[in-house]
Amino acid sequence: MNKFKKYIEETSKSIALPLLAFFLAILSGGLLIAFSDPKIYKLWKSPLEFLGTGFASAGHAYLALIQGSIFDGNLTSKNFLLGFYPLSETFVVAAPLILTGLSVTLAFRAGLFNIGAQGQFIFGAIGASYVGFHYNLPPVIHALAAILGAIVLAGLWGGLVGFLKARTGAHEVIVTIMLNYISVYFLLWLLSTQTFLRKGRQDPIAPPVNENARLPKLFGMDYRINLGIFIALGVAYLIHILLSRTTWGFQFRSVGANTLAAKTAGMSVPFVMTSVMVICGALAGLGGAVQVMGSEYALTAGVAGSFGFDAITVALLGRAKPLGTVLAALLFGALRAGGLTMQANTTTPIDIVLVIQALVVLFIAAPAMVRAIFKLKNVKSGTDMAAKGWNG
Amino acid sequence: MKKSFVTGSIKAIAAVAALTLLASCSSSSDSAAKVKACLALDTGGVDDKSFNASAWAGAQAAEAAGAEVKYLAATSDADYAPNIKKLVDEGCNIVIGVGFLINGAIVEAAKANPDTKFAIVDQDGKDHGPAGDQYPGAVIDNLQGIEFATNQAAFQAGYLAAGYSKTGKVATYGGLNIPPVSIFMDGFARGVAYYNTVKGKKVVVLGWDVAKKDGTFVGGFSDQAKALQISKNFEQQGADVIFPVAGGLGAATANQSMTGGKSVTIWVDSDGFVQAPQFASVLLTSVVKGVGTSVTAAIQSVIDGTFSATNYLGTLENQGTFLAPYHDLESTVDAALAAEVEQLGADITSGKVAVS
């Protein structure tokens, strides 16, 4: 019982900062929403109305955000359960985000800063798409093959980073940023080749993925939610086990904590770096596969959106822990799904959501500021991430 | 101290939430039988000064005819389907997809929501089967494709350029070799060829080969440096009229026309004199693609109850494409040439002159 109490205390300390950072971001986001409404500038002279209008437009926007991410009563006219459609959308967006977030999280734990989830996501999407449309395999097997294609391609792409770092000392931040560019332009080129060009179309879109290679939908055709979210949650659990229960995971963490000590202890640092980046690549690639096989069904030039970059934010917000990453990804999924409704129901531009995301990172990156604002002591500010700066 | 701050803020939040709940309940019951027309934009955003902006302007024009209009912008390709669903759920009578990338999501939505009307700009709006390879595709009763015979106005532009050129060389280049782009270049080159046939001249077109269906391309729509380089090369080869078909990249060419002083530019998609007035002194004319006109027409057809799955084709005749006025350069265009270009337009419409 005592142990349990201690656990709760520890957890509440470590989640206090992200929660407060999120609260501050919502607060400043609300101010932005209020001031982006042109009506408010005409009300300077009557402070009460001014405040009221400001609160109302921010409140409307956040209400729409909730309607778009959890439950919307307007959708229940045909069927009450349809009201939860927004929640299902949150999961649709969160699934690839969990996987890319885990990719960044795992790298953090091994002392690496993986900016390359975007590129790895693209390679995963390419692998899944190609296997998905080019072959004709039976159900289940086809989906597994497509996932395998994504994992292998993206794993190799990620492994390249670890290999370069281990062998030549090339800094993974630079390598992954550059590989992101290469991935984007490789995808653009690929989509202009005969193999990847959809028949009858000249614009950059690949043929649709075969029915057999699509991830099954969980609640019928009315919802887009698919098996992807369970794949993501399952993988998150596996990563948790990997990090906390296996020798391999211990090696990852040891190299992350202190490379020299790990080396002295007899661990092969090059092997650990390469293998961790292979897994990171595979994770982000699996995200790409889930996106292509679960909701988009076709490879396009913009398939990766900003999943790979949001992943960094998600991993930071999740404090480089698998569970935290899952929760942060769900939150971001809710923000993205709700943002669309916010745009639809109010005049708030969708860009505000992106600003809120950026503010979250800003506040998390400045723990001293958050602590100063809330006059906090005793809040754990360190994370479990071990990525270092330029001299790491 | 700290505690009171926390409880205070909780109370404040609760109060705001309660207020907004009340407000949102009271403000959603004044929609009469107005036709609601909604645009699903692509990632360019509503203020891209091009495609999306024209479409939104067209929708706003339909507001005068009694439509209620709104738009949703996308931040990535993954937003298209959810945005369209949102518009359908909201009770939009017609949902118009702007841009070829939205096509897939529009086709799916049209099949799933037979009671809502749909239109898609720059695509044929047909169902090409699960693998997307069945041509011509099946008609979807509630989906209208919107396409443009921009080669008609481009043909006029080619004729004009050939007659305007002092060096006997004119040029064109594109963003990507895709049909909505190459159709302009093809029309332009054929217009020049038609001028040569009629006048017995030998004006050369750089940048597009009608027979090979290939030519000079930037490889995208955002590389200003490459567009500038292409424009410089054309000038060095002696071209004095350049027709860039690459959206906003036309600015690079117009810039070169202004600094080099050796060429004039023909703008594309919208009237450059209005959209990019800083280049007014070097814009000969613009080959306008009437995205706005087509969107207005589609919404109007829903208001009138005449909507059909028959595709809209923007032509010179219905002003879905046209040559913009010469504006500041009007004095430099020979009056006889201007008259010939205008007559050419009438001949294209009547079918006397074939543009492809």
Chai-1 contact restraints between the chains, C-beta under 6 A:
chainA,res_idxA,chainB,res_idxB,connection_type,confidence,min_distance_angstrom,max_distance_angstrom,comment,restraint_id
A,F55,B,V16,contact,1.0,0.0,6.0,A-B,restraint_1
A,A56,B,A23,contact,1.0,0.0,6.0,A-B,restraint_2
A,G59,B,V16,contact,1.0,0.0,6.0,A-B,restraint_3
A,G59,B,T20,contact,1.0,0.0,6.0,A-B,restraint_4
A,H60,B,T20,contact,1.0,0.0,6.0,A-B,restraint_5
A,L63,B,T20,contact,1.0,0.0,6.0,A-B,restraint_6
A,L63,B,S24,contact,1.0,0.0,6.0,A-B,restraint_7
A,R198,B,G132,contact,1.0,0.0,6.0,A-B,restraint_8
A,K199,B,D133,contact,1.0,0.0,6.0,A-B,restraint_9
A,G200,B,Y135,contact,1.0,0.0,6.0,A-B,restraint_10
A,Q202,B,I178,contact,1.0,0.0,6.0,A-B,restraint_11
A,Q202,B,P179,contact,1.0,0.0,6.0,A-B,restraint_12
A,D203,B,F100,contact,1.0,0.0,6.0,A-B,restraint_13
A,D203,B,I178,contact,1.0,0.0,6.0,A-B,restraint_14
A,P207,B,G132,contact,1.0,0.0,6.0,A-B,restraint_15
A,P208,B,G132,contact,1.0,0.0,6.0,A-B,restraint_16
A,T300,B,D77,contact,1.0,0.0,6.0,A-B,restraint_17
A,G302,B,S76,contact,1.0,0.0,6.0,A-B,restraint_18
A,G302,B,D77,contact,1.0,0.0,6.0,A-B,restraint_19
A,G305,B,S76,contact,1.0,0.0,6.0,A-B,restraint_20
A,G305,B,A78,contact,1.0,0.0,6.0,A-B,restraint_21
A,L340,B,P82,contact,1.0,0.0,6.0,A-B,restraint_22
A,Q343,B,L72,contact,1.0,0.0,6.0,A-B,restraint_23
A,A344,B,L72,contact,1.0,0.0,6.0,A-B,restraint_24
A,A344,B,K86,contact,1.0,0.0,6.0,A-B,restraint_25
A,I350,B,T75,contact,1.0,0.0,6.0,A-B,restraint_26
